[in-house]
Structures are given as C-alpha cells and as structure tokens.
C-alpha cells in the first residue's frame, strides 16, 4: 500500500499542475463551471480507483508469488531432507548389505570349519572306539603306554653268573676261573607292564603310576626247565600336580638325582638307551621310596627337594666286628632274610635345580646322607659297657646337561656326582663307607660320571655311544680299611682251583678293593614299525668293561701289585611296545 501511495503522489501532482494550468487558462479565457469540475473530479477518482485496483491486483499477485516461493522453498527443503534421508538410508542399506555379506561369509566359514571339526572329531571318536589309546573309567584315564614284551640275549667273553643284568663289581679278574669261560643267556624277563591312571579336577591333575617287570628272583627261581621268575616292583607312585606349578609325589620312584628331560617331572627320566638293565657304569641313579616336592617357575626354571629311602654299602679289608650296622631280614618280617639291611638314622635328602632356557636341559643337585653304627669298645671282653652310637654326615654335589645339535639330529650329554659316601648312587654300587679300627664309620670319596653321544638320523633309527665310570678312593688305616697298599696281591696272576662244580674262585692272595669300573658302549635301536598299533623294535648293544683294583703288596710276577678284569658283552633285543 505504501508503494501505491508513493505512486499516486506524482500522479496527483501532475493532475494538480494540469488543473492549475487549466485554471490559469480559465482565468484568462473563462472560469470553469461546477459541472465541469465535478466531472473532472469523477474522472480523477476513477483513475485513482483503477490504479488502486491495479496495485491491489499486483499486491495479490506478489503475495501469491511470495507464498509460492515459500512453498517452493519448503518443498525444496523437504526434498533435500528427503534426499538426505534417502542417502543415509542408502548408506545404511549398503552397510547392512556389507554386514550381511560378511555374516554370510563368516557363517559359511564357520560351517566349513564346524564340518571339518565334526569330521575330525568323528574320526577321533571312531579311532578311540576301534583303537583306544586309553581306558576311561568314571572320569579316570588308564593307559598302558610304557609296556613292552621283550625277547633278549646276552653274551659275555668272561662269565659273571648274573644273567642279563651286569653285576659290575663281579667282573672277574683276568686270572679268575670265570674269566676263562664265556657265557650266553636268553630271557624275556625284562618285559614290562606299565599302567598310568590320571584324574583331573579344576585345581590339579592326579596321577598314579605302576611299573613292573620279571627281573625279581624267588627262592624257587631257576633255569632248569620252566625258567620261572617273580614279578618285581620297579615304580609305584602317586602325584598331585597343581595348576600353579607345585607337584607332590610319593612312592617308589627314580631318585630326584636321576637326570630328567622335562623339568623335574616323574616319568621324564632319561636313561642310558642300553639293553642291559643295570644301564651304564657312571650313570647316577637309584629307584627307591621317596617323597618329592617340586615347583615349576614359568616352564624355564625348576626347583625340588626329596626325602628318599637310605641304605649303607659297607666294604673294606680287615674291618673290625665290634659294631652293629644292620642285620639280615628278620624271619616273619617283610625283608629278605638273605639280604642285609642297615639301621638308618634318617632318609637321604636330595635338593635339585633344573634350567631349560630353550637350548637343552641343565641341572645341578646335592645329596645329603647320614650314617650310623653302634660301637662296642669292650666287645673283646664280652661286655656292652661303654657302647655308643656313632653318626656321620656326608654330602655330594652333582650336575649335568643334555643339549641338541644339527636340527635335533644329535644329542650330547654329560653328568656326574662327586662327594663322600655316594657309592650307592653310582650304577656300579661299589661302596659308600669303610670302618676305622675302632669301629667308627669312615666315608669314602667317590666319583661317578657318564658321557653320551646320540644320533637320530630318522624317526626309526637311534644310535648311541656312551662312556662312563665309577671310582672309589682309598681310605685305610694300616692294613685295614679300603684300598690299603699293604693288601697281599701276590696271587693275582695265579688261576685258582674252583671250590666246587658251581663255585668259580677268584685268585687267592689278591684281595685288593675295587678302584674303578669303566664301560664303553655302542649300540642302536631300529623300529620296523612305529604307529597307532604300537612299535616293533630291534636293538644290539656292545659293551667293553674294565675293572681295576687298588694296588697292594705284589709278588715277582706282578711287581705293581695291581689287578684288572675285562669283559666284552653283546646284547640283543626284540621288543613290541604297547601303543
């Protein structure tokens, strides 16, 4: 309306000017009549009204155009919003499609993996049903792994009368009766039955292990016809293995001093690969009662301690008799009445640490032993007056390692034990202690060491070379004690006459004590078959033994007074191992 008003002003001014001119002219010519003025006013009002109508029409059209523009703008905004929503929906749809595609692909892969897993599990179940590795009874797994049936022979160039098991201390001297004859034996007595029972609960794994063979000897055992021998307890122990690395084991087992390959775990002992059940001279071991506690620190470092059943090996020449160390098994008791048992004051204690840094197995250990006897200083007068118990403590330190080379094709090992009174832990079991003239215990210095070199050219073949020995030092008191140089050795070079048809004799006047026993061994094992049905294995072992005595007072034929015995032994084995 303002714009219309502004447009009317100049028009009114123009009309006024025209009216004025006409008025002036009228003054000059003649004054206008009232009728003429009214007519002019009406014309002006008509024109003004027409203009007002045009302005109103324009305003209406402008308003309509503005409304249309606003509507168009709103429509555009809605369209833009709709387009945005459609774009977002399209993006979300694309993401959903991608997610669905990924999900479908994952489902396909999962189905394929599930199918493969189900196939594997089905095959495993079929295998367990048709060829079970273990027996499952009420949540316990029972496995015969470790069992085998063996057919074995031994041939010795010098007879020992000990069968398959080598009695190292009985290797005959060069001029002994038995050294003049060879011997051959065949047996299946080393066949072994092993059973492992395992039960698991959330906090630990419980294991019971039983292992036996037929190398025991009963009173009626002989080779005359049936060759019947009795079962022998090798191992019989129980273990609680906690998830935090602690292990508690008790029963008949390998000594903690025996070399292991997996930390300090029972069942991972690594033994010389010999057919000879006495293993190898220099091998450190016992198999006896023990209670063991070990801890695994990150599968790299292991620490353990055990208390083990003791026994005293007493030896020497001219030993006093006014003392009591032990006795034979008492009739009515559970000990063998034909064997001697020492009266032990305390168990043997073994402390051991092992390290597996990623290359080989390394270990160090200590053995602590206690000896006791009861001395009767007035025994000659048949009086117990002044009798007393004499006790002695000894210790030994040992260690070893076993490392692989040439991509696990070669293995080198070395192990030893040195100390006082450690003889029973060496495979030759020579002696622990001797006696002073007054009856008190005198421990002997001992050393046992074994080196091994093993080859694994393929999965079926195993070749081994061993060299080891056990040594016992001298400890004498004049002509008494162990290894006295005053011992009469004049008869060592003379072959004696046997004491009976089954009693080969050692040379008379050749009573020196054993100084050392050394053994060199070479052998192999070969699997004809090794698989799910078990293993069929054959092996041959050759061993050369040397037994030396401490020198003494010699004769003209033997100025140094020393004596020696050697033996060449060949073993064969044919075994079937249970799967």
C-alpha positions as MATLAB code, in Angstrom:
seq = 'XXXXXXXXXXXXXXXXXXXXXXXXXXXXXXXXXXXXXXXXXXXXXXXXXXXXXXXXXXXXXXXXXXXXXXXXXXXXXXXXXXXXXXXXXXXXXXXXXXXXXXXXXXXXXXXXXXXXXXXXXXXXXXXXXXXXXXXXXXXXXXXXXXXXXXXXXXXXXXXXXXXXXXXXXXXXXXXXXXXXXXXXXXXXXXXXXXXXXXXXXXXXXXXXXXXXXXXXXXXXXXXXXXXXXXXXXXXXXXXXXXXXXXXXXXXXXXXXXXXXXXXXXXXXXXXXXXXXXXXXXXXXXXXXXXXXXXXXXXXXXXXXXXXXXXXXXXXXXXXXXXXXXXXXXXXXXXXXXXXXXXXXXXXXXXXXXXXXXXXXXXXXXXXXXXXXXXXXXXXXXXXXXXXXXXXXXXXXXXXXXXXXXXXXXXXXXXXXXXXXXXXXXXXXXXXXXXXXXXXXXXXXXXXXXXXXXXXXXXXXXXXXXXXXXXXXXXXXXXXXXXXXXXXXXXXXXXXXXXXXXXXXXXXXXXXXXXXXXXXXXXXXXXXXXXXXXXXXXXXXXXXXXXXXXXXXXXXXXXXXXXXXXXXXXXXXXXXXXXX';
ca = [
       0.000    0.000    0.000;
       2.861    2.358    0.759;
       4.239    1.775   -2.716;
       0.822    2.519   -4.210;
       0.614    5.689   -2.217;
       4.001    6.820   -3.388;
       2.974    6.158   -6.971;
      -0.185    8.297   -6.513;
       1.714   11.344   -5.247;
       3.411   12.273   -8.545;
       0.207   11.497  -10.393;
      -1.726   13.800   -8.079;
       0.874   16.465   -8.508;
       0.645   16.152  -12.258;
      -3.158   16.428  -12.102;
      -2.892   19.434   -9.812;
      -0.472   21.126  -12.149;
      -2.777   20.395  -15.079;
      -5.689   21.745  -13.097;
      -3.731   24.802  -12.226;
      -2.810   25.400  -15.861;
      -6.388   24.956  -16.871;
      -7.413   27.192  -14.030;
      -4.967   29.821  -15.141;
      -6.099   29.442  -18.669;
      -9.643   29.597  -17.490;
      -8.816   32.792  -15.798;
      -7.573   34.030  -18.995;
     -10.312   32.541  -21.048;
     -13.295   31.836  -18.854;
     -13.916   30.211  -15.423;
     -14.970   26.519  -15.393;
     -18.426   25.602  -14.344;
     -19.159   23.476  -11.303;
     -20.407   20.743  -13.539;
     -17.113   20.597  -15.306;
     -15.205   20.428  -12.026;
     -17.352   17.604  -10.768;
     -16.826   15.728  -13.999;
     -13.079   16.184  -13.721;
     -13.130   15.006  -10.107;
     -15.059   11.959  -11.036;
     -12.595   11.164  -13.770;
      -9.725   11.566  -11.377;
     -11.344    9.382   -8.763;
     -11.984    6.750  -11.430;
      -8.393    6.822  -12.470;
      -7.234    6.641   -8.857;
      -9.561    3.737   -8.162;
      -8.305    1.995  -11.271;
      -4.770    2.486  -10.097;
      -5.695    1.235   -6.662;
      -7.203   -1.865   -8.251;
      -4.105   -2.460  -10.274;
      -1.956   -2.055   -7.142;
      -4.204   -4.388   -5.194;
      -4.015   -6.906   -8.036;
      -0.244   -6.587   -8.109;
      -0.068   -6.980   -4.297;
      -2.200  -10.117   -4.549;
      -0.009  -11.500   -7.296;
       3.147  -10.587   -5.316;
       1.702  -12.227   -2.215;
       0.827  -15.283   -4.259;
       4.333  -15.294   -5.721;
       5.866  -14.966   -2.217;
       3.633  -17.719   -0.929;
       4.552  -19.858   -3.917;
       8.259  -19.114   -3.314;
       7.945  -20.014    0.369;
       6.045  -23.151   -0.540;
       8.672  -23.982   -3.126;
      11.420  -23.340   -0.578;
       9.678  -25.541    1.944;
       9.175  -28.189   -0.722;
      12.861  -27.926   -1.670;
      13.876  -28.234    1.990;
      11.606  -31.221    2.373;
      13.002  -32.682   -0.816;
      16.556  -32.015    0.405;
      15.753  -33.583    3.751;
      14.113  -36.487    1.990;
      17.138  -36.791   -0.265;
      19.417  -36.759    2.801;
      17.289  -39.369    4.467;
      17.362  -41.436    1.320;
      21.165  -41.045    1.111;
      21.527  -42.043    4.746;
      19.143  -44.927    4.203;
      21.094  -45.923    1.118;
      24.367  -45.753    3.136;
      22.812  -47.725    5.951;
      21.425  -50.205    3.465;
      24.878  -50.557    1.893;
      26.436  -51.081    5.349;
      23.704  -53.550    6.207;
      24.311  -55.370    2.953;
      28.063  -55.465    3.627;
      27.429  -56.680    7.165;
      25.065  -59.320    5.878;
      27.597  -60.395    3.273;
      30.323  -60.605    5.923;
      27.975  -62.501    8.230;
      27.057  -64.915    5.466;
      30.743  -65.418    4.607;
      31.551  -65.947    8.286;
      28.681  -68.397    8.609;
      29.906  -70.254    5.558;
      33.466  -70.382    7.007;
      32.104  -71.416   10.400;
      30.004  -74.114    8.810;
      33.020  -75.351    6.860;
      35.184  -75.268    9.991;
      32.435  -76.929   12.015;
      32.083  -79.580    9.348;
      35.855  -80.140    9.361;
      35.899  -80.221   13.183;
      32.987  -82.638   13.283;
      34.733  -84.806   10.718;
      37.935  -84.775   12.770;
      36.054  -85.473   15.993;
      34.130  -88.266   14.315;
      37.367  -89.822   13.089;
      38.888  -89.372   16.565;
      35.845  -90.972   18.177;
      35.939  -93.818   15.690;
      39.655  -94.256   16.419;
      39.050  -94.204   20.163;
      36.277  -96.757   19.762;
      38.146  -99.030   17.352;
      41.705  -98.389   18.626;
      41.518  -96.707   22.058;
      44.738  -95.168   23.427;
      43.413  -95.378   26.969;
      40.595  -96.804   29.056;
      38.160  -94.359   30.655;
      36.564  -95.422   33.930;
      34.433  -92.993   35.976;
      36.386  -89.966   34.767;
      39.789  -91.618   35.171;
      42.018  -92.364   32.189;
      44.078  -95.569   32.351;
      46.865  -96.069   29.804;
      49.322  -98.968   29.285;
      51.869  -96.761   27.479;
      55.390  -97.794   28.518;
      54.623 -101.506   28.471;
      56.520 -103.865   26.204;
      57.234 -107.531   25.619;
      60.934 -108.316   25.162;
      62.994 -111.245   23.858;
      66.638 -110.591   24.783;
      70.038 -112.267   24.928;
      73.467 -111.537   26.370;
      76.861 -112.999   25.524;
      79.912 -112.328   27.735;
      83.508 -113.186   26.983;
      84.076 -113.585   30.749;
      81.282 -115.190   32.757;
      79.716 -113.319   35.654;
      76.848 -115.640   36.572;
      74.489 -112.669   36.742;
      72.273 -113.125   33.707;
      71.071 -110.199   31.615;
      71.821 -107.702   34.384;
      75.535 -106.839   34.594;
      76.952 -107.071   38.111;
      79.738 -104.531   37.538;
      81.540 -105.381   40.761;
      81.568 -109.094   39.806;
      83.502 -108.698   36.544;
      86.104 -111.415   37.043;
      89.792 -110.640   37.294;
      91.983 -111.810   34.426;
      93.075 -114.998   36.228;
      89.805 -115.860   37.900;
      88.121 -119.136   36.933;
      85.091 -117.379   35.421;
      87.300 -115.218   33.186;
      88.420 -118.321   31.309;
      84.910 -119.104   30.065;
      82.247 -117.216   28.172;
      78.505 -117.367   28.836;
      75.256 -116.981   26.900;
      71.787 -116.300   28.280;
      68.392 -115.713   26.719;
      65.349 -114.359   28.535;
      62.074 -112.484   28.380;
      62.315 -111.270   31.991;
      62.821 -107.613   31.150;
      59.327 -107.456   29.632;
      57.497 -104.673   31.366;
      53.950 -103.801   32.328;
      53.165 -100.129   32.981;
      49.836  -98.561   33.923;
      49.140  -94.848   34.307;
      45.897  -93.659   35.908;
      45.039  -89.966   35.546;
      42.198  -87.970   37.057;
      41.617  -84.229   36.638;
      39.777  -81.740   38.795;
      39.697  -77.933   38.336;
      42.657  -77.263   40.650;
      45.024  -80.146   39.825;
      45.810  -83.354   37.962;
      46.204  -86.568   39.972;
      48.348  -89.392   38.596;
      49.059  -92.906   39.799;
      51.783  -94.965   38.108;
      52.675  -98.645   38.386;
      55.563 -100.316   36.576;
      56.794 -103.901   36.978;
      58.979 -106.489   35.280;
      60.073 -110.085   35.879;
      63.676 -109.439   36.940;
      62.919 -110.450   40.509;
      64.214 -113.742   41.888;
      62.301 -116.063   44.201;
      63.680 -118.928   46.263;
      62.434 -121.450   43.677;
      63.550 -119.471   40.607;
      65.927 -121.345   38.298;
      66.702 -122.049   34.644;
      66.353 -125.803   34.800;
      63.128 -126.116   32.859;
      60.394 -123.529   33.329;
      62.656 -120.501   33.923;
      60.086 -119.112   36.338;
      60.869 -115.765   37.915;
      58.808 -113.459   40.066;
      57.363 -110.012   39.449;
      59.451 -107.077   40.567;
      58.243 -103.668   41.676;
      60.014 -101.029   39.592;
      57.890  -97.971   40.239;
      54.733  -97.365   42.216;
      53.947  -93.719   42.950;
      51.186  -91.124   43.154;
      51.464  -87.460   42.130;
      49.341  -84.354   42.680;
      50.181  -81.692   40.077;
      48.612  -78.354   40.998;
      47.785  -75.780   38.329;
      50.120  -73.248   39.972;
      53.210  -75.369   39.233;
      53.585  -77.243   42.544;
      53.933  -81.039   42.390;
      53.824  -83.513   45.271;
      54.913  -87.100   44.561;
      55.331  -90.087   46.850;
      56.107  -93.790   46.461;
      58.687  -95.977   44.773;
      60.312  -93.885   42.044;
      63.551  -92.834   40.402;
      65.690  -90.719   42.700;
      65.484  -86.975   42.233;
      69.210  -87.204   41.433;
      68.370  -89.106   38.227;
      68.519  -86.978   35.079;
      65.192  -85.755   33.707;
      64.239  -84.045   30.442;
      61.076  -82.099   31.386;
      61.794  -80.033   34.443;
      61.799  -82.356   37.463;
      58.741  -84.351   36.402;
      58.405  -88.046   37.240;
      58.223  -90.132   34.095;
      60.543  -87.840   32.123;
      63.743  -89.516   33.362;
      66.219  -90.086   30.556;
      68.101  -93.352   30.984;
      71.001  -94.768   29.013;
      69.498  -96.488   25.971;
      71.112  -99.794   26.867;
      69.549 -103.243   26.788;
      71.482 -104.003   29.977;
      69.009 -103.397   32.858;
      71.909 -102.223   35.042;
      72.316  -99.427   32.490;
      75.853  -97.970   32.346;
      78.832  -97.538   34.646;
      78.866  -93.928   35.809;
      75.099  -93.468   35.496;
      73.766  -91.738   38.640;
      70.538  -93.275   39.909;
      68.570  -95.185   42.475;
      64.995  -96.426   42.312;
      63.549  -96.368   45.814;
      60.939  -94.828   48.084;
      60.840  -91.054   48.031;
      58.593  -88.121   48.756;
      59.253  -85.242   46.401;
      58.111  -81.612   46.253;
      58.892  -79.561   43.146;
      57.938  -76.144   41.751;
      57.751  -75.045   38.125;
      58.693  -71.385   37.562;
      57.413  -70.422   34.116;
      58.484  -73.682   32.453;
      62.059  -72.389   32.460;
      63.356  -72.912   35.989;
      62.525  -75.791   38.311;
      63.357  -76.408   41.962;
      62.725  -79.503   44.034;
      63.618  -81.480   47.148;
      63.037  -85.076   48.192;
      63.440  -87.399   51.152;
      64.467  -90.882   49.985;
      64.980  -94.328   51.479;
      68.644  -94.826   52.532;
      70.937  -97.854   52.635;
      74.606  -98.236   53.608;
      77.097 -100.057   51.357;
      79.969 -101.102   53.626;
      83.236 -102.509   52.214;
      86.920 -102.905   53.008;
      89.537 -105.348   54.230;
      90.305 -106.323   57.817;
      87.268 -104.490   59.162;
      86.510 -104.676   62.903;
      83.480 -106.634   64.065;
      82.743 -104.910   67.396;
      79.874 -102.933   65.927;
      76.338 -103.151   64.632;
      75.327 -101.518   61.341;
      72.207 -103.511   60.487;
      71.037 -107.054   60.017;
      69.622 -109.554   57.589;
      65.861 -109.560   57.095;
      64.136 -110.896   60.187;
      62.079 -114.075   59.700;
      58.415 -113.143   59.968;
      59.137 -109.635   58.722;
      58.825 -108.322   55.191;
      62.546 -108.023   54.406;
      64.531 -110.654   52.527;
      66.219 -112.956   55.093;
      69.138 -113.487   52.685;
      69.906 -109.754   52.282;
      71.406 -107.210   54.672;
      69.607 -104.027   55.726;
      71.225 -101.087   57.515;
      69.645  -99.430   60.552;
      69.234  -95.965   59.107;
      69.020  -92.842   61.261;
      67.401  -90.598   58.634;
      66.454  -90.543   54.952;
      68.725  -89.308   52.202;
      67.881  -85.738   51.219;
      68.228  -84.527   47.633;
      67.937  -80.901   46.516;
      67.893  -80.173   42.801;
      67.505  -77.241   40.401;
      66.966  -77.545   36.651;
      67.052  -74.963   33.892;
      65.580  -75.201   30.391;
      66.485  -71.888   28.708;
      65.421  -73.014   25.252;
      68.523  -74.988   24.351;
      68.872  -78.254   26.184;
      68.343  -79.275   29.796;
      70.762  -78.220   32.588;
      70.717  -79.299   36.211;
      72.629  -79.222   39.491;
      71.876  -81.180   42.669;
      73.112  -82.029   46.142;
      72.744  -85.271   48.109;
      72.923  -85.341   51.908;
      73.360  -88.669   53.683;
      73.508  -89.858   57.301;
      75.351  -92.966   58.553;
      75.205  -94.623   61.938;
      76.524  -97.695   63.686;
      76.688  -98.839   67.296;
      80.214  -99.452   68.570;
      81.100 -101.835   71.429;
      84.617 -100.895   72.585;
      84.666 -103.716   75.162;
      83.318 -106.416   72.875;
      86.534 -108.465   73.298;
      85.717 -108.884   76.970;
      82.126 -109.663   76.055;
      80.888 -106.541   77.773;
      78.495 -103.869   76.464;
      79.972 -101.309   78.824;
      80.749  -98.025   77.063;
      78.740  -98.910   73.928;
      77.736  -95.836   71.919;
      76.166  -94.811   68.601;
      78.498  -93.238   66.062;
      76.888  -90.985   63.434;
      78.403  -89.364   60.354;
      77.053  -86.879   57.823;
      78.232  -86.729   54.203;
      77.330  -84.726   51.118;
      77.784  -84.968   47.389;
      77.377  -82.449   44.595;
      76.367  -83.305   41.050;
      75.167  -81.818   37.824;
      74.780  -82.382   34.143;
      73.426  -81.208   30.851;
      71.972  -82.585   27.637;
      71.884  -80.400   24.504;
      70.771  -80.989   20.891;
      72.686  -80.193   17.716;
      72.188  -80.422   13.947;
      68.461  -79.732   13.968;
      67.746  -82.246   16.753;
      69.659  -84.998   14.931;
      72.474  -85.174   17.511;
      72.398  -85.017   21.305;
      75.356  -84.573   23.666;
      75.097  -85.251   27.380;
      77.358  -85.241   30.414;
      76.510  -85.939   34.025;
      78.401  -86.660   37.224;
      78.322  -86.920   41.023;
      81.252  -86.314   43.370;
      81.365  -86.474   47.144;
      81.836  -88.714   50.136;
      79.727  -91.791   50.676;
      77.898  -91.558   47.328;
      78.784  -95.047   46.059;
      75.245  -96.455   46.021;
      74.154  -93.685   43.637;
      76.647  -94.864   41.008;
      75.489  -97.721   38.795;
      78.386  -99.973   39.921;
      77.275  -99.746   43.615;
      80.849 -100.280   44.807;
      80.924  -98.858   48.350;
      79.825  -95.903   50.485;
      81.904  -96.255   53.641;
      84.544  -98.321   55.365;
      85.452  -98.581   59.073;
      88.195  -97.286   61.301;
      89.964  -99.818   63.547;
      87.798  -98.634   66.465;
      84.593  -99.358   64.546;
      83.656  -95.793   63.661;
      82.362  -95.067   60.150;
      84.821  -93.641   57.593;
      83.112  -92.353   54.414;
      84.812  -92.996   51.062;
      85.373  -90.368   48.386;
      83.506  -91.372   45.227;
      83.054  -90.117   41.694;
      80.545  -91.223   39.058;
      80.415  -89.721   35.559;
      78.767  -90.589   32.253;
      79.025  -89.020   28.805;
      76.575  -89.783   25.997;
      76.522  -89.065   22.276;
      73.302  -89.925   20.453;
      72.281  -89.781   16.798;
      68.766  -89.682   15.334;
      69.201  -89.991   11.552;
      65.471  -90.594   11.076;
      62.327  -91.282   13.093;
      63.008  -95.024   13.223;
      66.727  -95.196   13.970;
      68.563  -94.339   17.188;
      72.352  -94.771   17.572;
      74.181  -94.197   20.859;
      77.746  -94.080   22.198;
      78.369  -93.978   25.967;
      81.456  -93.808   28.119;
      81.322  -93.722   31.887;
      82.783  -94.992   35.094;
      82.547  -95.207   38.887;
      85.552  -94.509   41.118;
      86.135  -95.093   44.845;
      89.111  -93.531   46.606;
      91.402  -95.146   49.126;
      90.854  -94.741   52.847;
      92.893  -97.068   55.007;
      94.342  -97.354   58.470;
      97.419  -99.563   58.169;
      96.257 -102.803   56.628;
      92.622 -102.085   57.493;
      90.089 -100.027   55.576;
      89.559  -99.616   51.857;
      92.319  -99.880   49.232;
      95.191 -100.404   51.665;
      98.584 -100.652   49.886;
      99.522 -103.319   52.443;
      96.991 -105.769   50.973;
      98.582 -109.004   49.732;
      98.320 -109.092   45.922;
     100.915 -111.783   45.211;
      98.380 -114.329   43.917;
      96.623 -112.110   41.374;
      98.393 -113.755   38.430;
      97.624 -117.319   39.514;
      94.491 -119.145   38.413;
      92.915 -120.931   41.408;
      91.201 -124.301   41.593;
      87.383 -123.969   41.787;
      85.803 -124.558   45.148;
      83.040 -126.733   43.719;
      81.260 -127.606   40.458;
      79.234 -124.385   40.574;
      81.646 -122.200   42.551;
      84.255 -120.446   40.399;
      87.021 -118.974   42.536;
      88.855 -115.659   42.429;
      92.671 -115.703   42.734;
      93.892 -116.249   46.277;
      96.089 -113.555   47.857;
      94.524 -110.958   45.547;
      92.250 -109.141   47.929;
      92.548 -105.565   46.716;
      89.400 -103.450   46.722;
      87.859 -102.152   43.515;
      89.281  -98.810   42.446;
      87.114  -98.092   39.415;
      84.882  -99.681   36.808;
      84.789  -98.142   33.338;
      82.495  -99.013   30.458;
      82.392  -98.097   26.788;
      79.138  -98.842   24.961;
      77.956  -98.612   21.368;
      74.516  -99.633   20.208;
      71.457  -98.905   18.132;
      67.695  -99.279   18.093;
      65.601  -99.617   14.941;
      61.813  -99.521   14.614;
      60.407 -101.874   11.988;
      57.043 -100.308   12.753;
      56.048  -97.264   14.804;
      52.463  -96.071   14.673;
      48.984  -96.319   16.177;
      49.410 -100.063   16.689;
      52.480  -99.552   18.897;
      56.063 -100.261   17.936;
      58.140 -103.223   16.819;
      61.761 -102.546   17.735;
      65.104 -104.321   17.470;
      68.424 -103.390   19.040;
      72.030 -104.516   19.541;
      74.404 -103.292   22.251;
      78.139 -103.880   22.651;
      79.919 -103.041   25.915;
      83.545 -103.237   26.974;
      84.204 -103.263   30.723;
      87.389 -102.656   32.681;
      87.542 -103.260   36.420;
      90.673 -102.137   38.291;
      91.698 -102.936   41.866;
      93.768 -100.759   44.143;
      97.367 -101.890   44.163;
      98.877 -103.659   47.147;
     101.898 -105.742   48.027;
     102.850 -107.575   44.842;
     104.863 -110.671   44.039;
     107.538 -111.351   41.429;
     105.006 -111.932   38.679;
     103.160 -108.723   39.423;
     105.582 -106.091   40.751;
     102.947 -103.350   40.919;
     100.513 -105.497   42.809;
      97.537 -104.229   40.770;
      94.919 -106.489   39.197;
      92.432 -105.985   36.412;
      89.459 -107.698   34.852;
      87.908 -107.047   31.456;
      84.778 -108.258   29.748;
      83.233 -107.968   26.276;
      79.462 -108.210   26.212;
      76.982 -108.356   23.335;
      73.260 -107.835   23.949;
      70.332 -108.265   21.551;
      66.718 -107.244   21.993;
      63.470 -107.709   20.071;
      60.524 -105.817   21.563;
      56.894 -104.994   20.937;
      55.785 -101.747   22.606;
      52.169 -101.203   23.552;
      50.575  -98.127   21.926;
];
